[in-house]
Structures are given as C-alpha cells and as structure tokens.
C-alpha cells in the first residue's frame, strides 16, 4: 500500500527530485559515510546511493518494514551499498564520530525521547559532519485539541516538537544551523498530488 501511494520503494511522500533536492546541501561524494534514520522501505536510501555513488545505511524502527526494505535493497543489487536495518529509535546507541552525514525524513516526530536520540545522532557525526532532517512539527499557534485528536488517531503515538524545541536542542549541542525552512506547502502539494 505504501508503494502504491508514494512510489516504488517509498514509504512516505517525496519523489526522486524531492529527495535529491533535500540532500543537495550535503555535497555528497563517495568518500562520505551516510546514515538514513527512519529509512522506511529504503527508497530514498537506495536513490541516494545510486545517484551519488555512495555507501549509505538505512535504519528503520519498524521491524517488518525494515525487513521489506532490506529485501528491496537485495532485489536491487544494493544489499551492501544501501542496506536497511532495524533499530530501536528509543534505545539505539551510535558509535561516536563514525558518520559524515545523517539524513532523516519525517520520522523523528514518532520518537518518544527525541532529546536522547538527537544527542546520540550528534555524537555519531564526525567533526565538521552534517545533520539534515525534515519532520512534522507543531506550529506555534496550533490548536491543541486538533493536535491531540490527530495523535489519538495514529497507530503509533506521535510526539511532535515545535521548530523552536529543535532549535534549542541543536544550539545547546553547539551545532551551526545553516538551513531552517518551512516546507509545509511543498510537502502538502506532494501529498495531495499523489
């Protein structure tokens, strides 16, 4: 069903052009190590691997989806260059200074202890490394009842932050925030065009 909605190997909104545009600020080359946190079925992971000739690991918190994603990577001949592995977002610990770039697309809002995970991710990034993520956030003027109603209807309870929450944590971690952009309209367009 995910692939019927979003395209081959995709488990969320965003086509090839959208994914490539998102990761363009990385300036990817084959020397980089890259992690895709919340990879879903791994469509973006495989796309990034092929387009930039890099080795990238996709991490997915749903065991069944991770297994299906790994199967798709194997079928595409990318089992080693773009593997998809299961990981527990609320407990996983990354190896320090091990990765050049971390990419995450609309998956952090599901994490209960976001501060812990982000600190782990930041710790994993090499000095002068990069973190790029998109996420569903709560607008400053959001209707609390509407947000609560949305959360109740989801199969996995969302824990969205505000953009300000992310800014505070990233600034406290001494990260230089270079791009901060509201892409709601763009993503809404992708979703409604599907």
Secondary structure as GFF3:
##gff-version 3
##sequence-region A 1 194
A	DSSP	alpha_helix	2	6	.	.	.	ID=ss1
A	DSSP	alpha_helix	16	23	.	.	.	ID=ss2
A	DSSP	three_ten_helix	24	26	.	.	.	ID=ss3
A	DSSP	beta_strand	33	37	.	.	.	ID=ss4
A	DSSP	alpha_helix	43	52	.	.	.	ID=ss5
A	DSSP	beta_strand	55	60	.	.	.	ID=ss6
A	DSSP	alpha_helix	63	75	.	.	.	ID=ss7
A	DSSP	beta_strand	84	86	.	.	.	ID=ss8
A	DSSP	beta_strand	99	105	.	.	.	ID=ss9
A	DSSP	three_ten_helix	108	110	.	.	.	ID=ss10
A	DSSP	alpha_helix	114	124	.	.	.	ID=ss11
A	DSSP	beta_strand	125	134	.	.	.	ID=ss12
A	DSSP	alpha_helix	144	153	.	.	.	ID=ss13
A	DSSP	alpha_helix	163	172	.	.	.	ID=ss14
A	DSSP	alpha_helix	184	193	.	.	.	ID=ss15
###
